Amino acid sequence: MSARRALQRGVALARVSVAALSLSAAGIVGLAVREGYRGEAYHATPHEAAAGVSTLGFGSTRHPDGQPVRPAERTTPERALLSLLADADARQQALRECLGPAAVLYPREWDVLVRWSYNVGVAGACASTLAQHLRAGQHDAAAAQLLRWDRQAGCRQPGLAAVRRADWLDWTGQHAQAAACLQARGRPDMGAACTLPGEVPGQWLVELRARPCAGAASGRAKGARTDAGAAR
């Protein structure tokens, strides 16, 4: 299999420069599913409400022509998908520029990074410790940083922590467990389903619930969005 065909299929023989990466077809579908569809504009967070930012369709705040979404505006799934693709292209270009061409990733890692930027914002992603690790070629350390972004209003949320664990699993190529983890979110078996390699099954959830607000100053950027339905 050629390197070009491997990239097109979302398979990488080796990490490649972010300048050559684009969101895979699976990444686009996953992003749409994760964001969820809303046919009428809404405020995704109190921060966005205060800033007058409206969200529409699959998490878009702007239309393909660059115009901002207006309050009470409506859309269709077809138009929303076009907005999602345009928004994803803009985010990817911003991420490529802030990481620099020396940063290298697998396509699956790029998919997770782009998806994560919808939660923390491009500016937050580019200024993050995770991005610093990627620029330095420290991929395992970057993956570990994903797990820190599980807070809402300063406290860790079990559902959002599960999402981040699914992100880590996708980042490391464990897609079947990532899907199982997301499916278990909010269910009694979430602790076991989202347990990472080397952990005691379910122990992460026990510890989170015991001290949800410990270290409240870290793990979340000001105004960062949370995934729909994640805070439980």
C-alpha positions as CSV (number, residue, x, y, z in Angstrom):
1,M,0.0,0.0,0.0
2,S,1.4,3.4,-1.0
3,A,1.7,6.1,1.6
4,R,-0.8,8.3,-0.2
5,R,-3.4,5.5,-0.3
6,A,-2.7,4.7,3.3
7,L,-3.4,8.3,4.3
8,Q,-6.6,8.3,2.2
9,R,-7.8,5.1,4.1
10,G,-6.9,6.6,7.5
11,V,-4.0,4.2,7.9
12,A,-0.5,5.5,8.4
13,L,2.8,3.6,8.0
14,A,4.5,6.3,10.1
15,R,3.5,9.7,11.5
16,V,3.5,12.4,8.9
17,S,3.7,16.2,9.0
18,V,0.4,17.9,10.0
19,A,0.8,19.9,6.8
20,A,-0.2,16.7,4.9
21,L,-3.0,15.6,7.1
22,S,-6.8,16.1,6.7
23,L,-9.7,14.9,8.7
24,S,-10.6,11.4,7.6
25,A,-14.1,10.3,6.5
26,A,-14.5,8.4,9.8
27,G,-13.3,11.5,11.6
28,I,-15.9,13.7,9.9
29,V,-18.7,11.2,10.8
30,G,-17.4,10.9,14.3
31,L,-17.3,14.7,14.7
32,A,-20.9,15.0,13.4
33,V,-22.1,12.3,15.8
34,R,-20.2,13.8,18.8
35,E,-21.4,17.3,18.1
36,G,-25.0,16.3,17.5
37,Y,-27.5,18.0,15.2
38,R,-29.6,21.0,16.2
39,G,-31.8,22.6,13.6
40,E,-32.3,25.9,15.4
41,A,-29.5,28.2,16.7
42,Y,-28.7,28.0,20.4
43,H,-26.0,29.0,22.9
44,A,-23.7,26.0,23.6
45,T,-22.3,27.5,26.9
46,P,-23.0,30.5,29.2
47,H,-19.7,31.9,27.9
48,E,-21.0,31.9,24.3
49,A,-24.3,33.4,25.4
50,A,-22.5,36.3,27.1
51,A,-20.4,36.8,24.0
52,G,-23.4,36.6,21.7
53,V,-22.2,33.5,19.9
54,S,-24.9,31.2,18.5
55,T,-24.3,27.5,17.5
56,L,-26.3,25.7,14.7
57,G,-26.3,22.4,13.0
58,F,-23.4,20.2,13.9
59,G,-21.7,22.6,16.3
60,S,-21.0,25.4,13.7
61,T,-20.9,29.1,14.8
62,R,-20.3,30.4,11.3
63,H,-21.7,29.6,7.8
64,P,-19.4,28.5,4.9
65,D,-19.3,32.2,3.7
66,G,-17.9,33.2,7.1
67,Q,-21.0,34.9,8.3
68,P,-21.9,34.2,12.0
69,V,-24.9,32.2,12.9
70,R,-27.7,34.5,14.1
71,P,-30.0,33.8,17.1
72,A,-33.1,31.8,16.2
73,E,-31.7,30.9,12.8
74,R,-32.7,27.5,11.4
75,T,-31.0,25.0,9.0
76,T,-31.3,21.6,7.4
77,P,-29.0,18.6,7.8
78,E,-27.7,19.1,4.3
79,R,-26.7,22.8,4.9
80,A,-25.4,21.9,8.4
81,L,-23.1,19.3,6.9
82,L,-21.6,21.9,4.5
83,S,-21.1,24.3,7.4
84,L,-19.4,21.5,9.4
85,L,-17.0,20.7,6.5
86,A,-16.1,24.4,6.1
87,D,-15.7,24.9,9.8
88,A,-13.5,21.8,10.1
89,D,-11.3,23.0,7.2
90,A,-10.8,26.3,8.9
91,R,-10.0,24.7,12.2
92,Q,-7.5,22.3,10.6
93,Q,-5.7,25.1,8.8
94,A,-5.4,27.0,12.1
95,L,-4.1,23.9,13.9
96,R,-1.6,23.2,11.1
97,E,-0.3,26.8,11.4
98,C,0.0,26.8,15.2
99,L,1.7,23.4,15.4
100,G,4.0,24.0,12.5
101,P,5.1,21.5,9.7
102,A,7.6,19.8,12.0
103,A,4.8,18.4,14.1
104,V,4.0,14.8,13.0
105,L,0.9,12.7,13.8
106,Y,-0.9,9.6,12.7
107,P,-4.3,10.3,10.9
108,R,-6.2,8.9,13.8
109,E,-4.4,11.3,16.2
110,W,-5.2,14.2,13.9
111,D,-8.9,13.2,13.9
112,V,-8.9,13.3,17.7
113,L,-7.1,16.6,17.8
114,V,-9.5,18.3,15.4
115,R,-12.5,16.9,17.4
116,W,-11.0,18.0,20.7
117,S,-10.6,21.6,19.3
118,Y,-14.4,21.8,19.1
119,N,-14.5,21.4,22.9
120,V,-11.6,23.7,23.9
121,G,-11.6,26.1,20.9
122,V,-8.7,26.5,18.4
123,A,-7.0,29.2,20.5
124,G,-7.2,27.0,23.6
125,A,-5.9,24.0,21.7
126,C,-3.0,25.9,20.3
127,A,-2.0,27.4,23.6
128,S,-2.3,24.1,25.5
129,T,0.3,21.9,27.1
130,L,-0.9,19.2,24.7
131,A,0.1,21.3,21.7
132,Q,3.5,22.0,23.3
133,H,4.1,18.3,23.6
134,L,3.2,17.7,20.0
135,R,5.6,20.4,18.8
136,A,8.3,18.6,20.9
137,G,7.4,15.2,19.4
138,Q,6.2,13.9,22.8
139,H,3.1,12.0,21.6
140,D,2.5,9.9,24.7
141,A,2.6,13.0,26.9
142,A,0.2,14.8,24.5
143,A,-2.2,11.8,24.7
144,A,-2.1,12.0,28.5
145,Q,-3.1,15.7,28.4
146,L,-6.4,14.8,26.8
147,L,-7.5,13.2,30.1
148,R,-7.0,16.5,31.9
149,W,-9.8,18.3,30.0
150,D,-12.7,16.8,31.9
151,R,-14.0,19.7,33.9
152,Q,-17.1,21.9,33.9
153,A,-17.3,24.9,36.3
154,G,-14.0,23.8,37.8
155,C,-15.0,20.3,38.8
156,R,-14.5,17.0,37.0
157,Q,-17.6,15.5,35.4
158,P,-17.9,11.7,35.0
159,G,-19.5,11.9,31.6
160,L,-17.0,14.3,30.2
161,A,-14.1,12.2,31.7
162,A,-15.5,9.3,29.8
163,V,-15.5,11.3,26.6
164,R,-11.8,12.2,27.2
165,R,-11.0,8.5,27.9
166,A,-12.6,7.6,24.6
167,D,-10.5,10.3,22.9
168,W,-7.4,8.7,24.5
169,L,-8.4,5.3,23.3
170,D,-9.0,6.6,19.7
171,W,-5.7,8.5,19.8
172,T,-3.9,5.2,20.7
173,G,-5.8,3.2,18.0
174,Q,-8.1,1.3,20.4
175,H,-11.3,2.3,18.5
176,A,-13.5,-0.6,19.6
177,Q,-13.0,0.2,23.2
178,A,-13.4,3.9,22.5
179,A,-16.8,3.2,21.0
180,A,-17.8,1.0,23.9
181,C,-16.8,3.6,26.4
182,L,-18.9,6.3,24.7
183,Q,-21.9,3.9,24.5
184,A,-21.6,3.2,28.2
185,R,-21.5,6.9,29.2
186,G,-24.0,7.5,32.0
187,R,-24.6,3.8,32.5
188,P,-23.6,1.7,35.5
189,D,-20.9,0.0,33.5
190,M,-19.2,3.2,32.4
191,G,-16.4,2.8,34.9
192,A,-15.4,-0.6,33.6
193,A,-16.0,0.3,29.9
194,C,-13.8,3.4,30.1
195,T,-10.9,1.8,32.1
196,L,-7.6,2.4,30.4
197,P,-4.8,-0.2,30.1
198,G,-3.0,-0.8,33.4
199,E,-5.8,0.6,35.5
200,V,-7.9,-1.3,38.0
201,P,-11.4,-1.6,36.4
202,G,-13.6,1.2,37.4
203,Q,-11.2,2.7,39.9
204,W,-10.9,6.0,38.0
205,L,-14.6,6.7,38.4
206,V,-14.5,5.9,42.1
207,E,-11.6,8.3,42.6
208,L,-13.2,11.0,40.5
209,R,-16.5,10.9,42.4
210,A,-14.6,11.0,45.7
211,R,-12.8,14.2,44.9
212,P,-14.4,15.8,41.8
213,C,-13.2,19.4,42.5
214,A,-9.6,18.6,43.5
215,G,-7.0,20.7,41.6
216,A,-9.8,22.9,40.2
217,A,-7.3,25.3,38.6
218,S,-6.2,22.9,35.9
219,G,-7.7,20.9,33.1
220,R,-10.1,23.4,31.5
221,A,-9.7,26.6,29.5
222,K,-11.9,29.6,30.2
223,G,-15.0,29.3,28.2
224,A,-14.2,25.8,26.9
225,R,-17.3,24.0,25.6
226,T,-18.3,20.7,27.0
227,D,-19.6,17.8,24.9
228,A,-23.4,17.7,24.6
229,G,-24.8,15.6,27.4
230,A,-21.4,14.9,28.9
231,A,-21.9,16.6,32.3
232,R,-23.7,14.0,34.4
